[in-house]
Amino acid sequence: MIISSSAQINDYYWCNSGTGTNDCNINCDKLKDNDIADDVKCAKKIFARHGFNDAWNGWKNNCKGKNLSSYTSGCNLTC
């Protein structure tokens, strides 16, 4: 699992780790640098193919249905 600057992206399916499918057509190291443009592009591809709930198991298993407001308090988010 690659923890990119913007998302958790499975290195077996989505980037070139030497094994797997590399569906985002990107080297995994590019998902660890400070340029998030390629991370976002890959995350959008994952979302388009699987939606949010089916693609990010870490979120589904650890966060879904839980009060996560403590992680965003002080961020002045508006929707």
Order of alpha helices (4+ residues) and beta strands (2+ residues): beta-beta-alpha-alpha-alpha
